[in-house]
Structure formats: C-alpha cells, structure tokens
Amino acid sequence: MNRVAVLSAGSWGTTFAAVLADAGNSVVLHSRRPETVAAINDRHENPIRETSRIQLQ
C-alpha cells in the first residue's frame, strides 16, 4: 500500500482521492476550508457538490 497526498478537496481532488483509495492506497486529502475538512471527517462526504456526493471511507 502506498501513501498518497491529494492537494485539493474540490470536485476533482475528492474524486481522485476516492479512486486512489479504492485502488488500495492510503490517501491524505488536503483542504483549505475547515468546514470541508469537518464534513469529510464527520460524515465522510464532501459538501462541495451537493447533487452528486462521493462517499469517502
């Protein structure tokens, strides 16, 4: 398992992080917005895209 960092928790960064995690990598996702970090940590979803949520495990 590789450890990977994604430096953007926007739509593309979140999707890319999910793909990397699904492939078996340990992923750290960086966000500059504290509310985004809280949503990802607490609810395992990114509120940036309300219409198509990506479940983060």
One Martini backbone bead per residue (centre of mass of N, CA, C, O) as a GRO file, in nm:
protein
   57
    1MET     BB    1   0.096   0.037   0.023
    2ASN     BB    2   0.037   0.364  -0.049
    3ARG     BB    3   0.120   0.703   0.015
    4VAL     BB    4  -0.114   0.972  -0.050
    5ALA     BB    5  -0.145   1.307  -0.181
    6VAL     BB    6  -0.412   1.552  -0.200
    7LEU     BB    7  -0.421   1.907  -0.318
    8SER     BB    8  -0.759   1.888  -0.318
    9ALA     BB    9  -1.121   1.924  -0.222
   10GLY     BB   10  -1.251   1.918  -0.472
   11SER     BB   11  -1.393   1.752  -0.715
   12TRP     BB   12  -1.131   1.625  -0.831
   13GLY     BB   13  -0.979   1.555  -0.568
   14THR     BB   14  -1.197   1.371  -0.446
   15THR     BB   15  -1.212   1.170  -0.676
   16PHE     BB   16  -0.913   1.091  -0.679
   17ALA     BB   17  -0.902   0.992  -0.386
   18ALA     BB   18  -1.113   0.766  -0.421
   19VAL     BB   19  -0.960   0.607  -0.638
   20LEU     BB   20  -0.703   0.557  -0.474
   21ALA     BB   21  -0.844   0.410  -0.237
   22ASP     BB   22  -0.976   0.181  -0.411
   23ALA     BB   23  -0.668   0.087  -0.495
   24GLY     BB   24  -0.520   0.079  -0.184
   25ASN     BB   25  -0.460   0.352  -0.075
   26SER     BB   26  -0.319   0.596   0.130
   27VAL     BB   27  -0.512   0.892   0.193
   28VAL     BB   28  -0.450   1.247   0.172
   29LEU     BB   29  -0.670   1.525   0.214
   30HIS     BB   30  -0.661   1.858   0.111
   31SER     BB   31  -0.789   2.156   0.284
   32ARG     BB   32  -0.875   2.508   0.333
   33ARG     BB   33  -1.154   2.418   0.458
   34PRO     BB   34  -1.289   2.342   0.760
   35GLU     BB   35  -1.578   2.242   0.670
   36THR     BB   36  -1.473   2.020   0.483
   37VAL     BB   37  -1.312   1.858   0.686
   38ALA     BB   38  -1.548   1.799   0.879
   39ALA     BB   39  -1.730   1.648   0.674
   40ILE     BB   40  -1.530   1.423   0.605
   41ASN     BB   41  -1.478   1.322   0.900
   42ASP     BB   42  -1.788   1.289   0.993
   43ARG     BB   43  -1.958   1.202   0.697
   44HIS     BB   44  -1.797   1.118   0.437
   45GLU     BB   45  -1.831   1.408   0.283
   46ASN     BB   46  -1.857   1.648   0.019
   47PRO     BB   47  -2.019   1.969   0.003
   48ILE     BB   48  -1.951   2.088  -0.280
   49ARG     BB   49  -2.138   1.840  -0.404
   50GLU     BB   50  -2.469   1.794  -0.355
   51THR     BB   51  -2.574   1.619  -0.612
   52SER     BB   52  -2.283   1.437  -0.605
   53ARG     BB   53  -2.191   1.229  -0.383
   54ILE     BB   54  -1.895   1.120  -0.216
   55GLN     BB   55  -1.793   0.845  -0.061
   56LEU     BB   56  -1.589   0.842   0.229
   57GLN     BB   57  -1.373   0.599   0.409
   0.00000   0.00000   0.00000
